[in-house]
Amino acid sequence: MNHLNDERGFRDLPRPETCAGQPRRCGIEIEFSGMDEESAAQITARTLGGRVSQKGPHLHTVEDTDIGAIGVELDTRYAKPGHQLVPESVLDAARVIVPVEIITAPLPPEQWDRVIDLTTALRDAGAKGTSDSLFAGFGIHFNPEITGFDDPFLIRTIIAYGLLEGWLREWRPLNVSRRILPFVDPWPAHFIDALLLAPELDLTKMAGLVHSHLSGRNYGLDLLPILHAHDPKGFDVMFGAEASGARPAFHVRLPDCRLDEPAWSIADEWDRWWLVEALAADEVRFDALCAAWRNGAGHGAGWTRVVSQHIGQNGEGLFK
């Protein structure tokens, strides 16, 4: 793995503030196995302070930590309060494929590196990540706040992800379990075509393109939370009862969670998203890659080489 983040901390976003001038926050979700929810909650409290409160058989909250309240739960709807229709023995057997999940609130940038302390503590306590099983498929989900619904940078960032996704998957290949399981599918080329050909693209038109070209949430970048937060009524008409977790934030599902690999850092996974926003902020490289895709270079095995020509073999054109 190429560790370009030498200090092993989270890079500041290329556009660090919202259009309202506030620091952009980011919620973080960590999926793993190797311990139960109670143990994970206690480790969180020892690492970040606070006290553990049990809200249900498989749901704990660590309150008053250094970075606010943190949820710790078994990541299945059948374990949530009010939906416990599955016997405990079945839930216990399912832990090979159903992760424990830690969920932070939206965090300001100065708190992001504390999550590195937490992942280190979980690793030291025996937590297992993506590579523990062929059926694990555990990931990190980042939820970086958007700059604003009407900010052109939002649309540019969505397009930048489409242009960069194939390259990102080659640059730091996903664990095989995540490639074969249907949780982080790549966007199809015809969706990126539609993004680049749509005149005066905005979030209303984006919703129509997502509805026409994508199915559900299980992509490396899930756009449904943004679309739902932008236009709740329109979303309900177009997408029906599709769960989305409406929020004014990107829901980045692509990164692996390799907690049990000593060389791994969650900050390296953050670099995947950072590069997307860096491309969106780099007008020359962004426009050049848009033009190359429109000219047909995106439909073929050579697209990742085209991307490397513009941003460097390891993204060094954007890591400045």
N, C-alpha and C positions, 0 to 999 in steps of 0.2 A: 504494500500500500504506500502511495506517495504522500508523505507528511509534509505539505507545504506550510502548514500552520505550526511553525517552529516553537512558538511559545505555548502551544496547546490550549490556548484560550479562544473564546468566541470572538470572531471578527465583528467589528461594528458594521451595520448595514451601510451600503453605499448611499442610501437616502435615509439617514437616521431619524428624521422627524416626520410627523404627519403634516398635512397641509395646514393644520391648526397650530403648528409649531411645538407639538408635544413629542417627547421621545417615543419612538415606536416600541411597543411591548411585544413579547412573544411567549405564548404558552408552550409547554413541552410535555410530551407524553412518552413514557418509557415502558416497553413491553419486555417481559422476561419470565423465566421459570427458575426452578431450583429452590424456591422457598414459598411459604404461604403468605397471605396478605398481612396477617398479624406480625410475622417476622419482618417483612419489608417495612411495615409502618414503624416498628420499633427502631430499625436501622435508620430510617429517615429522621426520626426524632433525635436519636443520638448524634447524628451528623449535622442536622440543621436546627436543633432545638425544638421546643414545642412539646405538646402532649398528645397522646393518641386517644382518639375517641371512636368507639365502635358504633357504626350506624346500622349495621346489619350483619348477618352471618359471614358475608364476603365483602363487606364495605367498611373501610376505616377512613377517618380523617385525621391528619396530623395538624393540629391547630397551633397558631402562634409561632410558626417556625420563622427563621431569619428571612424567608422569602414568601411568607404568607401561608395560607391554608393549602394543604396538599392532600389530594385524594389517593387512596390505595385500594384497589378492588380487583376481583377476578373478572377478566374482560369477556363476559358473556351476559346477554340479557337474562338468561335463565338463573343467574346468581343475584340479580338485582332485587331489592325489596319490592314486593308486589308481583314478581314474576317467577317465584321460586317453585316451579312445577316439576323440576327434575330432582330425583333423589340425590342426597349428598354423595353416595357411593359413585354415582355416575359422574358428578362434577369432579370428584377426586381423580377418577380414572382419566378424565379429559384433560388434566393438567399438562399432559405431554404436548398438547396442541393448543390449549387455551392458556394465554399468559396472565400473569399478574400485571397490572398496569398502574403506574404512578402518574398522576396528572397534576401539573402545577396550574396555578392561576396565570393570567398574562403577566409576565415579569418585565420590569424595566431593564435596560441593558446592563446596568451595574450589578445585577443579580444573576445574570446568566452563568457566570463561571462557578457559582455555588453548585450548579447542577453537576459539574465535573466532580466536585467533592462527593456528591451523592452517588454517582455511577461508580466511582472508585470504591466507596464503602460497600456498595452492593456486590461488586466483583470480589472484594476481599472476604465477604461473607458467604460466597459460593453461588451467587446468582448466575444463571445460564442464559445465553443469548441466542441469536439466530442460528449459529452453527451447531447447537446442541442436538438437533434432530432434523431429519429430512422434512419433517412435517411441522417444524417450529414456525418458521416464517415470521419471527418477531421483528418489530421495527421501532424506529424512533419517529414520532410525529412532531413536526414543528408547526406552530401557528403564528407566524409573524403578522403583526397588524398591518393593514394596508395604509397607504398614505392618504387615501381619500377615494370615495366612490367616483368622483368626477375628475380625478387627476389622470391625465393621459399616461402617467407612469404606470398605473395599474394595468392598463391594456398592454403596454409595452412589456411589462413583466410577464404577463400570461403568454404573449407571443414568444418572448425570449425563452421561456421554459420549453415550449414546443420545439424551438430551433435547437436547443441544447440537450434535450433529454437523451437522445441516442448516444451522444458523445459522453454524457455523464455516466451512462450505463457501461460504457467501455472503459472510461477513465478509472473508475473504481467499481469493478463488477459487483453486482449484488450477489449475495449468497444464493446457492442453487435452490434452496427451499423457498426463497422469496420470488425467484424467477418462475418456478413451476406452479406456485399457488396463486389464485386469482385475487390478490389483494392490492398489487401495485402494477397493474397492466400499463404498458406504454400507450400514449395517445396514438391513434391511427393517423397515418399521413394525410388522409382526406380531411381530418379535422384541422390540421395545421394549414392545409390548402385553403380551407374555408376562412380561417382566421386572417390569412394574408390577402385574400381576395375581397373580403367584405369591405364595402365603402363606409367610411366614417363609423368604424366599429365602436360601440359603447356596450355597457353591461346589459342593456335590454336586448340588443342584437346578439350579444354573447350568449344569453340564456337560450335563445332560439337555436343557435349553433350547437350548444352543449346538448340540448334535447334531441337534435337531429343526428348528431354524430357520435355521441358517447352513450354509455349505458351504466347508470348507477354511479357509485362513489369510488370503486376500487381501481383507482389510477394513482400513479406516482404523485400527481397534483390533483386534488379533489377541489373542484370549483363550486360545488353546490352550496357550501356554507356562505360564501360571499354572495352568490346569487340570491339565496334565501334572505339574507340580511338586507340586501339592497331593495328588494321588492317582494315582501312576504306574500301579498295577495296574488301577484302575478306568478310567483313560484308555485303556490298551491294549485293554481289553475293548470300550469304547464307540467309540473312534476308530481302532482297528487300528494300521496302520503309518504313520498320518499324521504327518509330520515336524512338530515343534513347537519344538525348542530349549528344552526344559523349564527354567524359571527362575522364581523368585518375584518377577516384575517384569511390569509392563504392557509389551506390545510395540506401540508407537505407530508406525504406518506412514504416517499421513496427511500429514505435512509434506513440502513440496517441497524440493528442493535446487537453489537458483538461484545457484550459485557465481559464474557469470559476469555477474551483474547487480550493478552497483556499489552500489545502494541496499539490497541484500539483506543480512540478517544471520541467522545461525542462531538467535540469541536471539529474533528475531521468530517463528520457527517454534516455538520452545519455548513461546511465549505461548499457542499453540493448546491445548497440554496443560495449562498452568498454569490456564487458565480452567476447564477441566473439573474439576480438583481444587478450585479456588476455589468453584465451584458446589456441589460435594459438601460442602464445609465450611460453606456458608452455609445454615443450616437453613430460614430463612424463604423464600428464593428457591427452594431445592430443592423444598420441600414444595409451594409454589405452582405450580411447573411440572409436578410430578407430578400434582397435582390437575387442572390444565388439560389435560394429555394424557389422563388417564382420562376426562375429560368430553367427549372427542372432538376437541379442538383440534389434536391431532397428526396427524390424517388430513385433510390439505388444504394448499393453498398458503400459507395464512396463518400457519403455525406459526412461521416465523422472526420474524414481526412480534410474535407473542405472547412469544417469547423476548426480543426487544429491549425490550418493555414492562417486563420484569422485571429485566434486567441492563444495559440501555442499548444504544444503537445500536452502540457500539464496546466494550461490556463494561465501561463505566466504573462500573457498580454493583458490579462485582467487583474491578476495579483500584483498590484503595483504598490 
